[in-house]
Amino acid sequence: MPQKVIGLIGGLSWESSAEYYRIINEQVRARLGGLHSARMLMWSFDFAEIEALQSSDRWQEATLEMIGAARRLERGGADFVVICSNTMHRMASEVQAAIGIPLLHIADPTAERIRAAGLGRVGLLGTAFTMEQDFYKGRLAELHGLEVLVPEAEDRAVVHRIIYDELVQGRVEARSRQAYREVIARLVARGAEAVILGCTEIMLLVGSEDSAVPLFDTTGIHAEAMVERALG
């Protein structure tokens, strides 16, 4: 059977979209061998335009942009759609309702991986939108039964600032890695059994060596779930 075509809504930021593209193709090659690579379409936003909508609380406009991107991918022949961003899953239900193909939600394979590891109480790192609003935490709790801890207010501000001022701009700095290590350690001290890297750029900054508990990288997990869907 031919591969299904993955439709990626990217540019949210392109730094993580490039990681998605790499991981998906590596996974397909590992599964199929030889010269195989993935069948994909990508709509890539100018992230400055999306960030302006986020920061000015113009979420309805952002939702319309996301729906437009998903419809372009559907018309282009995608068999299913993915949003290459945790934050922009804020409008995942509206996007799904507007198209006739499935949307593979980033939180679901992540939660399934956590549950499979026998864990139930997790810390969540991400943008302020992801950490503070309910669209992500609520899905983890209500659909998957996870208890979700977020950093305290000062730590949330640090995590958010590093994402927007550094990671989405391609900057990976040692002092920021240390700051994240300290935020993770405080979540562990509060009882987190694992930590979700709930922004698709965070995997550029920290890895398993930076945490005393398992880290669940949503970028890698989401990409692997796409490959499973495309090849299954």
C-alpha positions in Angstrom: 0.0 0.0 0.0 1.3 3.5 -0.8 2.1 5.9 2.1 -0.5 8.3 3.2 0.3 11.9 2.5 1.0 13.9 5.7 -0.2 17.5 5.6 1.9 19.7 7.9 0.9 23.1 9.1 4.3 24.6 9.8 6.3 27.8 10.2 5.2 27.9 13.8 8.2 28.4 13.9 10.2 27.0 11.0 13.0 26.0 13.4 10.8 23.2 14.7 9.2 22.5 11.3 12.7 21.7 10.0 13.0 19.2 12.9 9.7 17.6 12.0 10.7 17.2 8.4 14.0 15.6 9.4 12.5 13.2 12.0 9.7 12.1 9.8 12.0 11.3 6.9 14.5 9.5 9.1 11.7 7.4 10.6 10.3 6.5 7.2 13.8 5.5 6.0 14.3 3.4 9.1 11.0 1.6 8.5 11.2 1.1 4.8 14.9 1.2 4.1 16.9 2.2 1.0 16.0 5.5 -0.6 12.6 5.8 0.9 11.3 9.1 2.3 8.0 10.5 3.4 5.2 11.8 1.3 4.4 15.2 2.7 2.9 18.6 2.0 3.6 21.6 4.2 2.0 25.0 4.5 4.5 27.2 6.2 3.4 30.5 7.8 5.4 33.7 8.3 5.6 33.3 12.1 5.9 37.0 12.7 2.3 37.3 11.5 1.1 34.5 13.7 3.0 35.8 16.8 1.4 39.2 16.3 -2.0 37.6 16.5 -1.0 35.6 19.6 0.4 38.5 21.5 -2.5 40.8 20.8 -5.1 38.1 21.8 -6.6 37.9 18.3 -7.2 34.2 18.5 -10.2 34.2 16.2 -8.1 35.6 13.4 -5.4 33.1 14.1 -8.1 30.3 14.0 -9.2 31.5 10.5 -5.6 31.4 9.3 -5.1 27.8 10.6 -8.4 26.7 9.0 -7.2 28.2 5.7 -3.9 26.3 6.0 -5.6 23.0 6.7 -8.0 23.4 3.8 -5.1 24.1 1.5 -3.4 20.9 2.5 -6.7 19.0 2.1 -7.2 20.4 -1.4 -3.5 19.5 -2.1 -4.1 15.8 -1.4 -3.2 15.3 2.3 -4.7 12.3 3.9 -4.5 13.8 7.4 -3.3 17.1 8.9 -1.0 17.9 11.8 -0.3 21.2 13.5 3.5 21.5 14.1 3.0 23.5 17.3 1.6 22.9 20.7 0.3 26.4 21.2 -1.7 26.4 18.0 -3.6 23.4 19.1 -5.6 26.0 20.9 -7.9 25.9 17.8 -7.5 22.2 17.0 -11.2 21.4 17.4 -12.2 24.3 15.1 -9.6 23.2 12.5 -10.9 19.6 12.6 -14.5 20.7 12.2 -13.6 22.7 9.1 -12.0 19.9 7.1 -13.0 16.4 6.0 -9.7 14.6 6.9 -8.4 13.7 10.3 -6.2 16.0 12.5 -3.6 14.1 14.6 -3.5 16.0 17.9 -0.1 16.4 19.4 -1.2 15.8 23.0 -2.7 12.4 22.4 0.4 10.3 21.4 2.3 12.2 24.1 -0.2 11.2 26.7 -0.3 7.7 25.5 3.5 7.4 25.7 3.4 8.8 29.3 0.6 6.3 30.3 2.5 3.4 28.7 5.5 4.3 31.0 3.2 4.0 34.0 3.4 7.7 34.9 0.5 9.9 35.9 1.8 13.2 37.4 3.6 15.3 34.8 5.2 18.8 34.6 4.4 20.9 31.5 6.8 23.4 29.9 5.6 25.5 26.9 4.6 29.0 25.9 2.6 30.9 28.5 -0.5 30.2 26.4 0.1 26.4 26.7 1.0 26.5 30.4 -1.7 28.9 31.5 -4.8 28.1 29.3 -6.8 25.0 29.5 -6.9 23.8 25.9 -3.8 21.6 26.5 -3.8 20.8 30.2 -7.5 20.1 30.0 -7.1 17.5 27.2 -4.3 15.7 29.1 -6.4 15.6 32.2 -9.9 14.9 30.8 -9.1 12.5 28.0 -6.0 10.8 29.4 -6.3 11.1 33.2 -3.0 12.9 33.8 -2.3 15.3 36.6 -0.5 18.3 35.2 1.8 20.6 37.0 3.0 23.9 35.5 5.8 26.1 36.8 5.2 29.0 39.1 4.5 32.4 37.6 8.2 33.6 37.6 9.4 30.4 36.0 6.6 30.5 33.4 7.8 33.9 32.4 11.3 32.7 32.0 10.3 29.6 29.9 8.1 31.7 27.6 10.7 34.4 27.1 13.4 32.0 26.1 11.1 30.4 23.5 10.2 33.6 21.8 13.4 35.6 22.3 15.8 32.8 21.5 14.6 29.4 20.3 12.2 30.4 17.6 15.0 32.7 16.4 17.5 29.9 16.2 19.4 30.8 19.3 20.4 28.1 21.8 22.3 29.4 24.8 24.0 27.7 27.7 22.5 30.0 30.3 19.0 29.3 29.1 19.7 25.6 29.2 20.7 26.1 32.9 17.5 28.1 33.5 15.4 25.3 32.1 17.2 22.7 34.2 16.4 24.7 37.3 12.7 25.1 36.3 12.5 21.3 35.7 14.2 20.6 39.0 11.5 22.7 40.8 8.7 20.8 39.0 10.3 17.5 40.1 10.6 18.8 43.7 6.8 19.4 43.6 6.2 15.8 42.6 6.4 15.7 38.8 7.2 12.1 37.7 8.1 13.3 34.2 8.1 16.6 32.2 6.4 17.3 28.9 8.4 19.5 26.5 5.2 21.1 25.4 6.7 23.5 22.9 8.1 22.1 19.7 11.3 24.2 20.0 12.2 23.1 23.5 13.9 19.9 22.3 16.5 22.2 20.7 17.6 23.3 24.2 17.2 20.4 26.6 17.4 16.7 26.6 17.4 13.7 28.9 20.7 14.7 30.5 19.1 17.9 31.8 16.5 16.2 34.0 16.3 13.8 36.9 13.0 12.4 35.5 12.0 11.4 31.9 11.4 14.1 29.4 8.7 13.6 26.8 9.5 15.6 23.6 6.3 16.4 21.9 8.1 17.1 18.6 9.6 13.7 18.3 6.6 11.8 19.6 4.2 13.7 17.3 6.5 13.0 14.3 6.7 9.3 15.1 2.9 9.1 15.4 2.6 10.7 12.0 4.8 8.1 10.5 2.8 5.3 12.1 -0.4 6.8 10.7 1.2 7.3 7.2 2.6 3.8 7.0 -0.1 1.9 8.9 
